[in-house]
Amino acid sequence: MSLFEHHVEFVAALREAGITISVAEGLDAANAVRAVGLADREQLRAGYAATLVKRQAHRPLFDKVFDIYYPSVVGSAPAAGPEDWRTREPVAERDAPPPWAVDDPLRAQLRAELAEFLRSGDEALGAVVARDAVAGFGRLQGFAPGIPSWSRTTVLDRFAPQTLLAQLLDGLLGEAPAGLDEQRARTALSARIERFGQLVDADVRRRIAEQTSRRSAT
C-alpha cells in the first residue's frame, strides 16, 4: 500500500468515526504529510490535526484513529536478522494440517509473527504473515482432482488471533509512555485483528484468481 493510499484510508476512517472532512481538507492534509514526513510521529500527528480537526471535542477521537493507522513503530523497524520475516523465503503451499495439530512448528512461528503484527501494526509484516498462513494452513482438497480450494475460515481458526488479545493488551498498556488507556488499546488491537482477516482474504482471492487464470490458459 502506498503512502497516499494509506492517507486516503485514514481520512475515510476519520469520516466513518464521525469527523466531517471535505475533499479540500483531505488534500490539505496530504500536503501537510508531504511537508512534515514520517520521521517524527508527533509532528505528523500535529500536521494532520491542524488540517482535519475543526472541533476540540473531536480531538480524542482523532487521536484514537491516528494511533491505529500510524502506530509508534512506523519508521523504526529493527534491522533484519538471518531468520527475520523480511529475508526468509515464502512458505511453500501444503495441505492444511488437521485442527488438532497445535504443536505444528510453522504454526508456532507464524503465530509469534502474528502477535508482533498485532502489537506493532506493521503492514508489511501483516501481509507476509497472511501470505504464509494461507500457504501453510488455507489449502484444502477441492472438488476437482489436482485443484485445491482455499479457505479464509480455516486460516483464522488455526491462528485464533483473538486468543492473543489479553497477552498483547498487557504489553501495550505496559509499554505506553503516556499511559495508553485500555479502551484505546483494545480498539487498536481489534482493528489490527480485523486487518489481518482482510489480508488473509486478499491472499485467498489472489490464489483463487491465479488458479482460474492458469486453468483458462490450458
C-alpha positions as a Markdown table, in Angstrom:
| # | Residue | x | y | z |
|---|---|---|---|---|
| 1 | Met | 0.0 | 0.0 | 0.0 |
| 2 | Ser | 1.4 | 3.4 | -1.0 |
| 3 | Leu | 1.6 | 6.3 | 1.5 |
| 4 | Phe | -1.2 | 8.2 | -0.3 |
| 5 | Glu | -3.5 | 5.1 | -0.3 |
| 6 | His | -2.8 | 4.8 | 3.5 |
| 7 | His | -3.6 | 8.5 | 3.9 |
| 8 | Val | -6.9 | 8.0 | 2.0 |
| 9 | Glu | -7.9 | 5.1 | 4.2 |
| 10 | Phe | -7.0 | 7.1 | 7.3 |
| 11 | Val | -9.2 | 10.0 | 6.2 |
| 12 | Ala | -12.0 | 7.6 | 5.4 |
| 13 | Ala | -11.8 | 6.1 | 8.8 |
| 14 | Leu | -12.0 | 9.5 | 10.4 |
| 15 | Arg | -15.1 | 10.2 | 8.4 |
| 16 | Glu | -16.6 | 6.9 | 9.4 |
| 17 | Ala | -15.9 | 7.8 | 13.0 |
| 18 | Gly | -18.0 | 10.9 | 12.7 |
| 19 | Ile | -15.4 | 13.7 | 11.8 |
| 20 | Thr | -16.6 | 15.8 | 8.9 |
| 21 | Ile | -13.7 | 16.2 | 6.4 |
| 22 | Ser | -14.2 | 17.9 | 3.0 |
| 23 | Val | -12.3 | 16.9 | -0.1 |
| 24 | Ala | -10.2 | 20.1 | 0.1 |
| 25 | Glu | -9.3 | 19.4 | 3.7 |
| 26 | Gly | -8.2 | 15.9 | 2.8 |
| 27 | Leu | -5.9 | 17.3 | 0.1 |
| 28 | Asp | -4.6 | 19.9 | 2.5 |
| 29 | Ala | -3.8 | 17.1 | 5.0 |
| 30 | Ala | -1.9 | 15.2 | 2.2 |
| 31 | Asn | 0.2 | 18.3 | 1.5 |
| 32 | Ala | 0.9 | 18.6 | 5.3 |
| 33 | Val | 2.1 | 14.9 | 5.4 |
| 34 | Arg | 4.4 | 15.6 | 2.5 |
| 35 | Ala | 5.8 | 18.6 | 4.3 |
| 36 | Val | 6.4 | 17.0 | 7.7 |
| 37 | Gly | 7.2 | 13.5 | 6.6 |
| 38 | Leu | 7.0 | 10.3 | 8.7 |
| 39 | Ala | 10.2 | 10.6 | 10.7 |
| 40 | Asp | 8.6 | 12.4 | 13.6 |
| 41 | Arg | 5.3 | 10.8 | 14.5 |
| 42 | Glu | 4.2 | 13.6 | 16.8 |
| 43 | Gln | 4.8 | 16.2 | 14.0 |
| 44 | Leu | 2.8 | 14.0 | 11.7 |
| 45 | Arg | 0.0 | 13.9 | 14.3 |
| 46 | Ala | 0.1 | 17.7 | 14.7 |
| 47 | Gly | 0.1 | 18.2 | 10.9 |
| 48 | Tyr | -2.9 | 16.0 | 10.4 |
| 49 | Ala | -4.8 | 17.5 | 13.4 |
| 50 | Ala | -4.2 | 21.1 | 12.2 |
| 51 | Thr | -5.8 | 20.3 | 8.8 |
| 52 | Leu | -8.5 | 17.8 | 9.8 |
| 53 | Val | -9.7 | 18.6 | 13.3 |
| 54 | Lys | -12.0 | 21.6 | 13.4 |
| 55 | Arg | -13.6 | 21.0 | 16.8 |
| 56 | Gln | -11.7 | 20.3 | 20.0 |
| 57 | Ala | -14.3 | 17.8 | 21.1 |
| 58 | His | -13.2 | 15.6 | 18.1 |
| 59 | Arg | -9.5 | 15.5 | 19.1 |
| 60 | Pro | -9.7 | 12.4 | 21.4 |
| 61 | Leu | -11.5 | 10.5 | 18.5 |
| 62 | Phe | -8.9 | 11.7 | 16.0 |
| 63 | Asp | -6.1 | 10.6 | 18.3 |
| 64 | Lys | -7.6 | 7.1 | 18.6 |
| 65 | Val | -7.9 | 6.6 | 14.9 |
| 66 | Phe | -4.4 | 8.1 | 14.3 |
| 67 | Asp | -2.9 | 5.6 | 16.7 |
| 68 | Ile | -4.4 | 2.8 | 14.8 |
| 69 | Tyr | -3.3 | 4.0 | 11.3 |
| 70 | Tyr | 0.1 | 5.4 | 12.4 |
| 71 | Pro | 1.4 | 3.2 | 15.2 |
| 72 | Ser | 4.6 | 4.2 | 17.0 |
| 73 | Val | 6.8 | 1.7 | 15.2 |
| 74 | Val | 6.4 | 3.3 | 11.8 |
| 75 | Gly | 9.9 | 4.2 | 10.5 |
| 76 | Ser | 11.7 | 2.4 | 13.3 |
| 77 | Ala | 11.7 | -1.2 | 12.4 |
| 78 | Pro | 14.7 | -3.2 | 13.6 |
| 79 | Ala | 17.4 | -4.5 | 11.3 |
| 80 | Ala | 16.6 | -7.9 | 9.7 |
| 81 | Gly | 18.3 | -10.9 | 11.1 |
| 82 | Pro | 19.0 | -14.2 | 9.4 |
| 83 | Glu | 15.6 | -15.7 | 10.4 |
| 84 | Asp | 13.8 | -12.4 | 10.0 |
| 85 | Trp | 10.5 | -12.4 | 8.2 |
| 86 | Arg | 12.0 | -9.8 | 5.8 |
| 87 | Thr | 14.6 | -12.2 | 4.4 |
| 88 | Arg | 13.1 | -15.7 | 4.6 |
| 89 | Glu | 11.6 | -17.4 | 1.6 |
| 90 | Pro | 7.8 | -17.6 | 1.4 |
| 91 | Val | 6.2 | -20.7 | 2.9 |
| 92 | Ala | 5.6 | -23.5 | 0.4 |
| 93 | Glu | 2.0 | -24.4 | -0.2 |
| 94 | Arg | 0.8 | -27.5 | 1.5 |
| 95 | Asp | -2.5 | -29.1 | 2.6 |
| 96 | Ala | -3.7 | -27.7 | 5.8 |
| 97 | Pro | -2.8 | -29.9 | 8.8 |
| 98 | Pro | -5.7 | -31.2 | 11.0 |
| 99 | Pro | -7.0 | -28.7 | 13.6 |
| 100 | Trp | -5.7 | -30.8 | 16.5 |
| 101 | Ala | -2.1 | -30.4 | 15.2 |
| 102 | Val | -1.5 | -27.4 | 17.5 |
| 103 | Asp | 2.2 | -28.3 | 18.0 |
| 104 | Asp | 2.9 | -27.6 | 14.3 |
| 105 | Pro | 6.2 | -25.7 | 14.3 |
| 106 | Leu | 5.2 | -23.5 | 11.4 |
| 107 | Arg | 2.0 | -22.5 | 13.3 |
| 108 | Ala | 4.1 | -21.5 | 16.3 |
| 109 | Gln | 6.4 | -19.4 | 14.2 |
| 110 | Leu | 3.6 | -17.6 | 12.3 |
| 111 | Arg | 1.6 | -17.1 | 15.5 |
| 112 | Ala | 4.6 | -15.4 | 17.0 |
| 113 | Glu | 4.9 | -13.1 | 13.9 |
| 114 | Leu | 1.2 | -12.5 | 14.0 |
| 115 | Ala | 1.5 | -11.4 | 17.7 |
| 116 | Glu | 4.2 | -8.9 | 16.6 |
| 117 | Phe | 2.0 | -7.6 | 13.8 |
| 118 | Leu | -0.9 | -7.1 | 16.2 |
| 119 | Arg | 1.4 | -5.3 | 18.7 |
| 120 | Ser | 3.1 | -3.1 | 16.1 |
| 121 | Gly | 0.6 | -2.7 | 13.3 |
| 122 | Asp | 3.5 | -3.2 | 10.7 |
| 123 | Glu | 1.5 | -3.6 | 7.5 |
| 124 | Ala | 4.4 | -5.3 | 5.6 |
| 125 | Leu | 4.7 | -7.9 | 8.4 |
| 126 | Gly | 1.0 | -8.5 | 8.4 |
| 127 | Ala | 1.0 | -9.1 | 4.7 |
| 128 | Val | 3.8 | -11.6 | 5.0 |
| 129 | Val | 2.1 | -13.5 | 7.8 |
| 130 | Ala | -1.2 | -13.6 | 6.0 |
| 131 | Arg | 0.5 | -14.9 | 2.8 |
| 132 | Asp | 2.4 | -17.6 | 4.7 |
| 133 | Ala | -0.6 | -18.6 | 6.8 |
| 134 | Val | -2.7 | -19.1 | 3.7 |
| 135 | Ala | 0.1 | -21.2 | 2.1 |
| 136 | Gly | 0.6 | -23.4 | 5.1 |
| 137 | Phe | -3.0 | -23.6 | 6.5 |
| 138 | Gly | -5.5 | -22.5 | 4.0 |
| 139 | Arg | -5.3 | -25.1 | 1.3 |
| 140 | Leu | -8.0 | -27.8 | 1.3 |
| 141 | Gln | -8.9 | -30.6 | -1.0 |
| 142 | Gly | -11.0 | -29.2 | -3.9 |
| 143 | Phe | -13.9 | -30.8 | -5.8 |
| 144 | Ala | -11.7 | -31.4 | -8.9 |
| 145 | Pro | -8.6 | -33.6 | -8.8 |
| 146 | Gly | -5.4 | -31.5 | -8.5 |
| 147 | Ile | -7.2 | -28.2 | -8.0 |
| 148 | Pro | -7.3 | -27.2 | -4.3 |
| 149 | Ser | -9.7 | -24.9 | -2.6 |
| 150 | Trp | -8.6 | -22.1 | -0.3 |
| 151 | Ser | -10.3 | -21.2 | 3.0 |
| 152 | Arg | -10.1 | -18.0 | 4.9 |
| 153 | Thr | -12.0 | -19.6 | 7.8 |
| 154 | Thr | -9.6 | -22.4 | 8.1 |
| 155 | Val | -6.6 | -20.0 | 8.4 |
| 156 | Leu | -8.3 | -17.8 | 11.1 |
| 157 | Asp | -9.5 | -20.9 | 13.0 |
| 158 | Arg | -5.9 | -22.2 | 13.1 |
| 159 | Phe | -4.4 | -18.9 | 14.2 |
| 160 | Ala | -7.2 | -17.7 | 16.5 |
| 161 | Pro | -5.8 | -14.1 | 16.7 |
| 162 | Gln | -8.4 | -13.2 | 19.4 |
| 163 | Thr | -6.7 | -15.5 | 21.8 |
| 164 | Leu | -3.6 | -13.3 | 21.7 |
| 165 | Leu | -5.6 | -10.2 | 22.8 |
| 166 | Ala | -5.1 | -10.4 | 26.6 |
| 167 | Gln | -1.4 | -11.0 | 26.3 |
| 168 | Leu | -0.9 | -8.2 | 23.9 |
| 169 | Leu | -3.2 | -5.8 | 25.8 |
| 170 | Asp | -1.0 | -6.2 | 28.9 |
| 171 | Gly | 2.1 | -5.4 | 26.8 |
| 172 | Leu | 0.6 | -2.4 | 25.1 |
| 173 | Leu | -0.6 | -0.9 | 28.4 |
| 174 | Gly | 2.8 | -1.6 | 30.0 |
| 175 | Glu | 4.8 | 0.0 | 27.1 |
| 176 | Ala | 2.7 | 3.1 | 26.6 |
| 177 | Pro | 4.9 | 6.1 | 27.6 |
| 178 | Ala | 1.9 | 8.4 | 28.2 |
| 179 | Gly | -0.4 | 5.7 | 29.7 |
| 180 | Leu | -2.4 | 4.4 | 26.8 |
| 181 | Asp | -5.9 | 3.6 | 28.2 |
| 182 | Glu | -7.3 | 0.1 | 28.0 |
| 183 | Gln | -10.2 | 1.0 | 25.6 |
| 184 | Arg | -7.8 | 2.7 | 23.1 |
| 185 | Ala | -5.5 | -0.3 | 23.3 |
| 186 | Arg | -8.4 | -2.7 | 22.7 |
| 187 | Thr | -9.6 | -0.6 | 19.8 |
| 188 | Ala | -6.1 | -0.7 | 18.2 |
| 189 | Leu | -5.7 | -4.4 | 18.6 |
| 190 | Ser | -9.2 | -5.2 | 17.4 |
| 191 | Ala | -8.6 | -3.1 | 14.3 |
| 192 | Arg | -5.4 | -5.0 | 13.6 |
| 193 | Ile | -7.1 | -8.3 | 14.1 |
| 194 | Glu | -9.7 | -7.2 | 11.6 |
| 195 | Arg | -6.9 | -6.0 | 9.2 |
| 196 | Phe | -5.3 | -9.5 | 9.4 |
| 197 | Gly | -8.5 | -11.1 | 8.3 |
| 198 | Gln | -8.6 | -8.7 | 5.4 |
| 199 | Leu | -5.1 | -9.6 | 4.4 |
| 200 | Val | -5.9 | -13.3 | 4.6 |
| 201 | Asp | -9.0 | -12.6 | 2.4 |
| 202 | Ala | -6.9 | -10.8 | -0.2 |
| 203 | Asp | -4.4 | -13.6 | -0.4 |
| 204 | Val | -7.1 | -16.3 | -0.7 |
| 205 | Arg | -8.7 | -14.3 | -3.5 |
| 206 | Arg | -5.3 | -13.9 | -5.2 |
| 207 | Arg | -4.6 | -17.7 | -5.2 |
| 208 | Ile | -8.1 | -18.5 | -6.5 |
| 209 | Ala | -7.6 | -15.9 | -9.3 |
| 210 | Glu | -4.2 | -17.4 | -10.2 |
| 211 | Gln | -5.7 | -20.9 | -10.4 |
| 212 | Thr | -8.6 | -19.7 | -12.5 |
| 213 | Ser | -6.1 | -17.9 | -14.9 |
| 214 | Arg | -3.9 | -21.0 | -15.2 |
| 215 | Arg | -6.9 | -23.2 | -16.0 |
| 216 | Ser | -8.1 | -20.7 | -18.6 |
| 217 | Ala | -4.7 | -20.7 | -20.3 |
| 218 | Thr | -4.6 | -24.5 | -20.7 |
